[in-house]
Amino acid sequence: MADNPGLGEQALNKAAEIGLSSQLDEVESLDVNIKTDPLKLVQGEVDSVTIEGEGMVMQKDLRMEEFEMQMTNVAINPLSVAFGKIELTKPTEANAQVVLTEADINRAFNSEYVRSQLQSQQIHINGKLTSIEPQHVEFRLPGDGKVAINATIKLVETGENQQVAFSAVPQISANGKTVSLENVEYGESDEISPELTKALVEQTSELLNLSNFDLEGITFQVNQLKVEVGKLTLQAEAYVEQIPSS
């Protein structure tokens, strides 16, 4: 088959690109590449589907620097093609890779969503319940497989600002769905409140959970988490029931 996509492939590529884009808050570039030939397409067979994206902003203001997913031997309803849709006749599995940068995670931490999540919590400090208001959260990927947080948190009742600093090692749960922070080490300052640190640890885990990246009809399970200086790479398996299309 020639490298140039046929009309059927081009229509499907475009439909999938529009469908995926509609689920994102922002996207810098998105490319869907469906490989098949007209005879196979009539029989509902697709050799491969590759989705590549950059600057994809999901729910909760979480941005992916890079996204790549590859599927092979995909079975689709040939009649759906006539309507510019990709209707899978059976679920398929795919390999996926997500790259998050330090800046991406900082953006999410300082988003309205995360601020409201933290502000809705009541924390015990010096034996008293108090509301908190994050002033600034700095998330870093310093290397050595660690993440680091340095935050300025305002105690609403007293108006006092507290510094919270810690580093930790992110670990994938057995089911590949959640990320927990292990081996928490505290920064220079004395720990003001274990609960304040715990709230930030839980919020970090929540942001890194792969359910944040699920799209309609596509769910992910993380196999590997690679933490490098300035970036975090998730290798995952995707369970695909449908490919979003226009």
Buried (B, 14 or more C-beta within 10 A) or exposed (E): EEEEBBEBBEBBBBBBBBBBBEBBEEBEEBEBBBBBBEEBBEEBBBBBBBBBBBBBBBEBBBBBBBBBBBBBEBBBBBEBBEEBBBBBEEEBEBBBBBBBBBEBBBBBBBBEBBBEBBEEBEBEBEEEEBBBBBBEBBBBBEEEBBBBBBBBBBBEEEEEEBBBBBBBBBBBEEEBBBBBBEEBEEBEEEEBBEBBBEBBBBBBBBBBBBEBBBBEBBBBBBEEBEBEEEBBBBEBBBBBEBBBBB
